[in-house]
Amino acid sequence: MLKIILQSRRAIVPFNEPARDLRVLNKPLWLIQRDVLAPYTTREIELPQGAPLPPVHEPCIVYRDNLFFDEGYMQAFLSQARKLNRPVRAALSIKDGAFREHILPLSISYTPAGDIYLVDLWYYPNGPEPGAEPLVIDLQSREIGYYHIPQYMAVTQGDLTYQVPLRSLLAIDSWVHIFVADGIFGLFGRGARFEERLDRDPIFKIQVLAAAIYEGRQLLQCSKVVQIGRNCVIDPDAIIHGPTTIGDNVTIGANAVIENCIIGDNVNISQGCQLMLSVVGDGTFLPFRASLFMTSVMDNCLIAQNTCLQMCVIGRNTFIGAGNTWTDFNLLSSPIKARDGSGALRTSNRPVLGGCVGHNCRIGSGLIIYPARTIESDVILFANKERRVIDRDIYYEDSDHLLLPQSNLHPRLYPRPGEGTAESW
């Protein structure tokens, strides 16, 4: 089957980079798309934005390259599309909890059609042709609690929940969608699928129990739920609960606690670090007592000691100094707003949400960052007595290094579309 990829050159704030090049679940988005479709396609055509579809006469799948989808969704979509044997376009229903609560907010990629929204994903049995009909695939969402807030902090609700799908389809239009794809659809979804398989497959349940008994470990610590790569050094005092995936050449120090995470290759997690429901990219270093909660860190970052990141997204090649805290809750319970696909501020539909730091940033020590604030790629922030609290979005023009004569030592690698590099400033 032929694969036709439609380019989306829209840069995602604050990374200033198209979605296809950003990491989701510690893989570039384009690589996830390729891996999921590998069993179904044999060749591909990539079209620039606005180019017409080629006149081919063979089965093909067409999709926009800012889409995140998993194996479960694609298998269900293609199976149903082939049974129909006519042109179809993927659609999502507003009645689906995961779409309504997590996908639609801050999105600009979907086309409304009544109570469904059309997605830039098509299947053509005989080549592209007009008149594709909507095909709604159930995401199989289920409500899962993740946070409890005391009543004095949230009068109308105590338990906070996510609508977690067993199948995932999501357009990456905002940095918040990276958080959704990694945390809610990725790690929470993996846990939900694990529990669903335990309930459905008694043989798998017996295999997990047998592995735990044979290894002398607790159920969530056995090799069936904690997968460890090659050449890893893990201190015996480290606590690792699954489902967790650890890459190759990883070092984990004493008293580190890791629960339901994805750890990339060549990662160093030092003593006393705590990671929960987080994705840590290749080559990242976490010195002692760094903490990540529901946070995505892309490749080659350093999160220094005593820094706490909650519900955040951090771009590649970024340094976060010691003692920084990203807050995730508005004390007056006002709606948290975030940047959508067009860069406008809109309600995020999230009662708790951290912030986002772009690529190639250097953040000094001792800062407090308010919920949903973003720091643009290539920014350097020095902590000083005038600026300890980040209560607004930080842009490249606000970078402290631009005030120094040595500003050329930190080149601008990720300019906004249409702007130049550091030499133009």
TIMI-546700 format. One record per residue (C-alpha): residue in three letters; z, x, y. Coordinates in steps of 0.5 Angstrom, whole numbers, padded with zeros to 4 digits, always signed. Last residue first. Layout:
BEGIN
ALAZXY/...
This chain:
BEGIN
TRP+0032+0040+0081/SER+0025+0041+0078/GLU+0027+0047+0074/ALA+0032+0043+0070/THR+0026+0039+0067/GLY+0022+0034+0070/GLU+0022+0026+0070/GLY+0017+0021+0068/PRO+0022+0019+0062/ARG+0029+0021+0063/PRO+0030+0028+0062/TYR+0033+0031+0055/LEU+0033+0038+0055/ARG+0036+0040+0062/PRO+0038+0047+0062/HIS+0045+0049+0063/LEU+0045+0057+0065/ASN+0040+0054+0071/SER+0047+0051+0074/GLN+0049+0058+0075/PRO+0050+0057+0083/LEU+0055+0051+0082/LEU+0054+0044+0084/LEU+0049+0042+0079/HIS+0054+0044+0074/ASP+0059+0038+0076/SER+0054+0033+0073/ASP+0053+0027+0077/GLU+0046+0027+0078/TYR+0045+0027+0071/TYR+0048+0020+0070/ILE+0056+0018+0069/ASP+0057+0011+0068/ARG+0063+0008+0071/ASP+0071+0009+0070/ILE+0072+0016+0068/VAL+0079+0018+0069/ARG+0081+0025+0071/ARG+0077+0026+0077/GLU+0080+0029+0083/LYS+0085+0033+0080/ASN+0080+0036+0076/ALA+0077+0036+0069/PHE+0070+0039+0069/LEU+0064+0035+0067/ILE+0057+0037+0064/VAL+0051+0033+0063/ASP+0045+0034+0059/SER+0045+0027+0056/GLU+0048+0021+0060/ILE+0055+0020+0060/THR+0056+0012+0058/ARG+0062+0008+0059/ALA+0063+0002+0054/PRO+0071+0002+0055/TYR+0074+0007+0060/ILE+0074+0014+0059/ILE+0080+0019+0060/LEU+0079+0026+0061/GLY+0084+0032+0059/SER+0079+0037+0057/GLY+0072+0038+0059/ILE+0066+0035+0057/ARG+0059+0039+0055/CYS+0053+0035+0054/ASN+0047+0037+0050/HIS+0045+0030+0048/GLY+0048+0023+0050/VAL+0056+0021+0050/CYS+0057+0014+0049/GLY+0063+0009+0050/GLY+0068+0005+0046/LEU+0068-0002+0044/VAL+0073-0008+0043/PRO+0072-0015+0044/ARG+0065-0014+0043/ASN+0060-0019+0045/SER+0056-0014+0049/THR+0056-0018+0055/ARG+0050-0015+0059/LEU+0049-0009+0064/ALA+0042-0007+0065/GLY+0038-0001+0062/SER+0032-0005+0059/GLY+0035-0004+0052/ASP+0042-0007+0054/ARG+0047-0003+0057/ALA+0054-0005+0056/LYS+0059-0010+0058/ILE+0066-0011+0056/PRO+0069-0018+0057/SER+0075-0019+0060/SER+0082-0018+0056/LEU+0086-0016+0062/LEU+0088-0009+0058/ASN+0080-0008+0056/PHE+0080-0005+0050/ASP+0076+0001+0047/THR+0079+0008+0050/TRP+0076+0014+0049/THR+0081+0020+0050/ASN+0080+0027+0051/GLY+0086+0032+0049/ALA+0081+0038+0048/GLY+0074+0038+0050/ILE+0068+0035+0047/PHE+0062+0039+0046/THR+0055+0036+0045/ASN+0049+0039+0041/ARG+0047+0032+0038/GLY+0049+0025+0041/ILE+0056+0022+0041/VAL+0057+0014+0039/CYS+0064+0011+0040/MET+0068+0006+0037/GLN+0075+0010+0038/LEU+0074+0018+0039/CYS+0081+0021+0040/THR+0081+0029+0042/ASN+0087+0032+0040/GLN+0083+0039+0038/ALA+0076+0039+0040/ILE+0070+0035+0038/LEU+0064+0040+0037/CYS+0057+0038+0036/ASN+0052+0040+0031/ASP+0049+0034+0029/MET+0050+0026+0031/VAL+0057+0024+0032/SER+0058+0016+0030/THR+0065+0013+0031/MET+0069+0008+0027/PHE+0075+0012+0029/LEU+0075+0019+0030/SER+0081+0024+0031/ALA+0081+0031+0032/ARG+0088+0034+0030/PHE+0086+0041+0028/PRO+0078+0043+0030/LEU+0073+0039+0028/PHE+0066+0042+0028/THR+0059+0039+0027/GLY+0054+0042+0023/ASP+0051+0036+0020/GLY+0053+0029+0023/VAL+0060+0026+0022/VAL+0059+0018+0021/SER+0066+0015+0022/LEU+0070+0009+0018/MET+0076+0013+0019/LEU+0077+0020+0020/GLN+0084+0024+0021/CYS+0084+0031+0023/GLY+0091+0035+0021/GLN+0088+0041+0019/SER+0080+0043+0020/ILE+0074+0039+0019/ASN+0068+0044+0018/VAL+0061+0041+0017/ASN+0055+0045+0014/ASP+0052+0038+0011/GLY+0054+0031+0013/ILE+0060+0027+0012/ILE+0059+0020+0011/CYS+0066+0016+0012/ASN+0070+0011+0008/GLU+0077+0014+0009/ILE+0078+0021+0011/VAL+0085+0024+0012/ALA+0086+0032+0013/ASN+0093+0034+0011/ALA+0090+0041+0009/GLY+0083+0043+0011/ILE+0076+0040+0010/THR+0070+0045+0009/VAL+0063+0043+0008/ASN+0058+0047+0005/ASP+0054+0041+0002/GLY+0055+0034+0004/ILE+0061+0029+0003/THR+0060+0021+0002/THR+0065+0017+0002/PRO+0067+0010-0001/GLY+0072+0012-0002/HIS+0079+0015+0000/ILE+0080+0023+0002/ILE+0087+0025+0003/ALA+0087+0033+0004/ASP+0093+0037+0001/PRO+0089+0040-0005/ASP+0084+0043+0001/ILE+0077+0042+0000/VAL+0072+0048+0000/CYS+0065+0045-0001/ASN+0059+0049-0005/ARG+0055+0043-0007/GLY+0056+0036-0005/ILE+0062+0031-0006/GLN+0061+0024-0008/VAL+0068+0020-0007/VAL+0067+0013-0010/LYS+0065+0015-0017/SER+0068+0021-0017/CYS+0075+0018-0016/GLN+0079+0018-0010/LEU+0079+0010-0009/LEU+0081+0009-0016/GLN+0087+0014-0015/ARG+0086+0020-0019/GLY+0088+0023-0026/GLU+0081+0025-0027/TYR+0080+0021-0033/ILE+0084+0015-0031/ALA+0080+0015-0024/ALA+0073+0016-0028/ALA+0075+0010-0033/LEU+0077+0005-0028/VAL+0070+0007-0024/GLN+0066+0006-0031/ILE+0070+0000-0033/LYS+0068-0003-0026/PHE+0061-0001-0027/ILE+0061-0005-0034/PRO+0064-0011-0031/ASP+0058-0012-0026/ARG+0059-0018-0021/ASP+0066-0017-0018/LEU+0065-0009-0018/ARG+0058-0010-0015/GLU+0061-0014-0009/GLU+0066-0010-0008/PHE+0061-0004-0007/ARG+0056-0008-0003/ALA+0062-0010+0002/GLY+0064-0002+0002/ARG+0057+0000+0004/GLY+0056-0006+0009/PHE+0062-0003+0013/LEU+0060+0004+0013/GLY+0052+0002+0015/PHE+0052-0005+0017/ILE+0058-0005+0021/GLY+0059+0002+0023/ASP+0052+0006+0023/ALA+0048+0000+0025/VAL+0053-0003+0029/PHE+0054+0004+0033/ILE+0047+0005+0033/HIS+0046-0002+0036/VAL+0051+0000+0042/TRP+0047+0005+0044/SER+0042+0000+0046/ASP+0035-0002+0043/ILE+0035+0000+0036/ALA+0032-0006+0032/LEU+0036-0009+0026/LEU+0035-0011+0019/SER+0040-0010+0014/ARG+0042-0013+0007/LEU+0049-0014+0005/PRO+0051-0016+0012/VAL+0058-0016+0015/GLN+0060-0021+0020/TYR+0065-0017+0024/THR+0073-0019+0025/LEU+0078-0019+0030/ASP+0085-0022+0027/GLY+0090-0024+0033/GLN+0086-0029+0037/THR+0087-0034+0043/VAL+0093-0030+0046/ALA+0090-0023+0045/MET+0095-0018+0048/TYR+0101-0022+0047/GLN+0099-0024+0040/PRO+0098-0017+0037/ILE+0091-0015+0036/HIS+0089-0014+0028/TYR+0083-0010+0027/TYR+0078-0010+0022/GLY+0077-0017+0018/ILE+0071-0018+0014/GLU+0066-0024+0015/ARG+0060-0024+0010/SER+0053-0024+0012/GLN+0048-0025+0006/LEU+0042-0022+0011/ASP+0038-0028+0009/ILE+0030-0027+0009/VAL+0027-0031+0014/LEU+0019-0031+0014/PRO+0015-0033+0020/GLU+0008-0034+0019/ALA+0002-0029+0021/GLY-0003-0033+0024/PRO-0008-0027+0026/GLU-0011-0022+0021/PRO-0008-0015+0019/GLY-0011-0012+0012/ASN-0011-0016+0006/PRO-0004-0018+0003/TYR-0001-0017+0010/TYR+0006-0016+0011/TRP+0009-0016+0018/LEU+0015-0013+0022/ASP+0016-0013+0029/VAL+0022-0019+0029/LEU+0021-0026+0031/TYR+0027-0030+0033/ILE+0029-0036+0029/ASP+0032-0043+0032/GLY+0026-0044+0036/ALA+0021-0039+0037/PRO+0025-0033+0040/THR+0021-0026+0040/TYR+0026-0020+0039/SER+0025-0013+0042/ILE+0030-0014+0048/SER+0037-0013+0045/LEU+0044-0013+0048/PRO+0047-0018+0044/LEU+0042-0021+0038/ILE+0044-0016+0033/HIS+0052-0016+0033/GLU+0054-0023+0033/ARG+0048-0028+0032/PHE+0044-0023+0027/ALA+0051-0022+0023/GLY+0053-0029+0023/ASP+0046-0032+0021/LYS+0045-0039+0024/ILE+0041-0035+0030/SER+0036-0034+0024/LEU+0032-0028+0023/ALA+0024-0027+0023/ALA+0020-0022+0019/ARG+0012-0024+0020/VAL+0008-0026+0014/PRO+0001-0026+0012/ARG-0001-0029+0006/ASN+0001-0028-0002/LEU+0007-0032-0002/LYS+0010-0028-0008/ARG+0008-0022-0004/ALA+0012-0024+0002/GLN+0018-0026-0002/SER+0018-0019-0006/LEU+0017-0015+0000/PHE+0022-0018+0004/ALA+0028-0018-0001/GLN+0026-0011-0003/MET+0026-0009+0005/TYR+0033-0012+0006/GLY+0036-0009+0000/GLU+0033-0002+0001/ASP+0035-0002+0009/PHE+0032-0003+0015/PHE+0033+0000+0022/LEU+0027-0002+0027/ASN+0025+0003+0033/ASP+0019+0005+0029/ARG+0015-0002+0030/TYR+0013-0005+0023/VAL+0006-0006+0020/ILE+0006-0007+0012/CYS-0001-0006+0009/PRO-0005-0009+0003/GLU-0012-0008+0003/HIS-0018-0009+0008/VAL-0017-0005+0014/PRO-0019-0006+0021/PRO-0014-0002+0025/LEU-0009-0005+0029/PRO-0010-0005+0036/ALA-0007+0001+0041/GLY-0001-0001+0046/GLN+0004+0004+0044/PRO+0001+0009+0040/LEU-0001+0008+0033/GLU+0002+0012+0026/ILE-0002+0011+0020/GLU+0001+0011+0013/ARG-0001+0013+0006/THR+0002+0011-0001/THR+0007+0006+0000/TYR+0012+0002-0004/PRO+0017+0006-0007/ALA+0017+0011+0000/LEU+0019+0005+0004/VAL+0026+0006+0004/ASP+0025+0014+0005/ARG+0020+0013+0011/GLN+0024+0008+0015/ILE+0030+0013+0014/LEU+0026+0019+0016/TRP+0024+0015+0022/LEU+0031+0014+0024/PRO+0033+0021+0024/LYS+0039+0021+0018/ASN+0046+0022+0019/LEU+0047+0014+0018/VAL+0043+0013+0024/ARG+0040+0019+0028/LEU+0036+0018+0034/ASP+0029+0021+0034/ARG+0026+0014+0032/ALA+0030+0011+0038/PRO+0026+0014+0043/GLU+0030+0019+0047/ASN+0033+0019+0054/PHE+0040+0019+0050/PRO+0044+0015+0055/VAL+0040+0010+0055/ILE+0035+0009+0049/ALA+0028+0011+0051/ARG+0022+0006+0050/ARG+0017+0010+0047/SER+0016+0005+0041/GLN+0010+0007+0036/LEU+0007+0002+0032/ILE+0007+0005+0024/ILE+0002+0002+0020/LYS+0004+0003+0012/LEU-0002+0002+0007/MET+0000+0000+0000/
